[in-house]
Amino acid sequence: IDGTVATAPLLVSTTRQQSKKTATVQEQMKSETIAWAFDGPPASGQYQYASFPKSGLRDPLVASRLVRYPSWLSGTWKVESKFSGAKFPLGRKYLDLRVAGAGLATCLSLPNVGYNPAPYTQRYLSTSDGKGAYADSVYNAPRTLEAFWPAAKVDSVQSFGKSVSAVCFSSGEGCTNEVNPSLHDPSARIALTYSAPTRRGPVVQQSMDVTLVDTKCEGETGSVFTAAQTFVQLNVQQDFQT
């Protein structure tokens, strides 16, 4: 579960995993328990596009599923995040690594639950009509992961928008507009590789494939914009999804 607050002006965004009962995003943020937001794919079984009900979800590659943020959010922001607490209404016995956030990097939106990172940056780009903004996921995801897990270093990232981008490496190879023009296009799916220590100690390269499958926007009220997003994350080396 992710709650991010940025000021001047104020942005409130939340990430939730799945839902049976619909509630407003603000209600979810204040509630002791989280009402899941949509009847999505089954909680068990490896993630695959074919498992999604045709009536409930559209092609995850379609950029229209992305949150359309207010135009004032366009630009690069310094984000400060502070952990305020977590509750387990059903008890900790139900927690295992298949629960998003229970293990490091099993929830890309909040890779290290309980950790207070140093300030980091996030970027939002203007939509083609200039009347809104969208998250630059290729820029944001590596910075989020490294901020919340300093021992992890991102090796590469790739986006899947209207067209599949080339791989952008941390060395800078494949990252320029000339050689990779679609890298920063609106995208509901990214693939990321990173090197990080494991429980047994050695640093190994790992990868994740993260897809946005549901969006709920409540719009802008004064200086507050509220939205919720649901992601499916395939943790490749561990062979499970969160």
N, C-alpha and C positions, 0 to 999 in steps of 0.2 A: 504494500500500500504506500502510495507516494503522495505527500502533500507539499507543494512548493509555493513559497510566498516571495514575491519580489515587489519592491516599492518604487514609487515615483515614475509613473503611476502604479497602482497596485494591481498585481496579477495573482489570481488564485487558481491553481490547476490541480486536479487530483487524478490519480490512476487507481482503478479498481480491477479485480480479476474476473468475476463472472456474476450473473445475477438471476434470481428467480422473482424478486419483487422490486418494482421500480420505485425509486425515491429521488428527490432532488439531490443534486451534488452537495449543496449546502447542508442539507439534512444528514447526508452521509458523513460529512466532515465533523458534525457535532454529535453524531450518534455513538453509543457505546459499542454497537455492532454494525456491520456493513451489510446493507441489503444489496444483493448482487443485481447488476444492471440489465442483463439480458439473458435469454435462454440460448446460450451459445453451444459450442461443441462439447462433447462429453469430457469430464474431468480426467478420465483415464484413457490410455492408448496414445500412441505416438501421433503428434500433430501432422495432419496432411490436409491440403485444401479440400479434397474430396469428402472429408468428414463433416463439412459445414452444411447445414440445411439451406436449400436453395432459397427458401422464403425469407430467411432471417439475415443472411449476410451476402454482401456483394463481393465481387472480385477484390481481394485485398491489395491488388496493385493499383487500383483506381485512386487517384489523388483526391477525388471529391470526398473520400472518407476522412481526410485530414481535418483537424480543427482549423477553422478560419478565424484567426485572431484579429483583433482590432488593428488598424493601420498604425496606431501610435506605438505598437510593440516592435515595429521594424527596427532592426539595428542589433548591436551587440550589448548584452547586459551582464553586469556582475551579479551573481547569485550568492546569497548567503542562506545556508540551511542549518537548522537546529532541531535536534530530536526532542520531541516533547513527551514521548511515552508510547507504550504499546500495551494492549490488553488481550487476553486469551479467554473469552467467555466459555469456551468448551474445554479449556485446559490444555496444557502443553503436550499431552499425550498424543494429540492429533498432528503435531508438527513433525515433518520430516523434510528431506531435501526436495521433495516434489511440491512443496508449498512455496509459492513465489516469495522470495525474501528470506526464507529460512536458512539458505546457504548463500555464501558470497557470490555475487554476480548472477544469481538466479532470477533477479528482477532488475532489468537494466534501468528502469526508471528510478529505482532506489537500490543500488547495488550492495549496500552495506547498512542494513537496518540498525539504528542505534548509534551510528557514527556521525560526528559533527565535523564535516570537512572544512578546509580553508576555503575562502571565497573562490569561485570559479566562474567561467564565462559561458554564456549560451547566446545563440544567434537566431534571429528571426528575419526572414527575407520577405520582401513585398510580393504580393500576388501579381499576376500579369496585368490585372486591371487597375492596380495601384490602390485599391480600396480596402485591402486587408493584408494579412501577413500569415506566413506559415513557418513552422519550426524547421530549421536547417538540421535535419537529423544526422547527417554525415558529420557536421561540425559539432553538434551537441553531444551525441552518444559517447565518443571517445573522452571528452572532457568530463562528462558525468561519471563514467566508470573510473577514470584515474583520480578524480577528486575524492570519491568515496572509498576507493581502494588504492592507496598510493603505491602499493607493491605491484600493482598490475600496470602493464604498459601495452597500449594498443599497437598492434603491428599493421593492421590494414582494415579498411572499411569499404563497403560497396552498397550502392542503393539500387532499388528496383522500383522505378516510377513508370512512366509511360514507356520508357525504354530502359534496359538494364545497363547500368554504368560499368565502366571498366573499374578494376580494383585500384583503390588509392592506398599507397603504402606510407608508413610513417616516415620513410626516407624522403618523401616528396614525389617519388616516382608515380606517375599516373594520376596526379592530383590537379594539374592545371586545366584551365578551360579549353586550351588548345587541343589537348590530347584526351580530355574526359569531359566533354561539354554537358553531359546529362547528370553529372555527379551530384549537383546541388538542386536538381529539380524536385518539385514536391513528390514525396515518396512515402508510401505506407508500409514499406518493408526495407530493412537493412540487414546486411550480414557483416559480422565483425569478428576479427581474430585478435587475440591478445596473449601476452605471456605473463604468467603469474605463478606464485608458489602454490603447491598443493598441500593437502594435509600431511603427506609423508615428507614434505620438505623441498624437493627439487622444483625448479621453475620449468614449466612446460607450456607449450603453445596450446591454447584452447580457442574455441569458436562458438558463436551463438548466431541464431537466425531469428530476428524479431519482426513480427507482423502486427500491424494495427488491425483489429477486427471489429471494433465498435467505437462509436463516438457519441457523446451526449453533450450538447452545448446549452447552457442556460442564458448565454448572452452577457451583455454589458449593463451593469447598474452603477451609474456614477463612475467612480474610478476603479471599479472591481469587475473583472471578467471571469466567469466561472465555466469550467468545462471538465468533462471526464472522458478518459480514454481507456479502452481495454486492449491488452496486447496478449499475444501468444508467443512464447519464447522457447525455441528448441535449443537445448544445450547439447551440442553435437557429441563431444567426447563422453559425456555422462549418459548419453542416449535416453534423455527424458525431457519432457516439456513442462514448463511452468506458465 
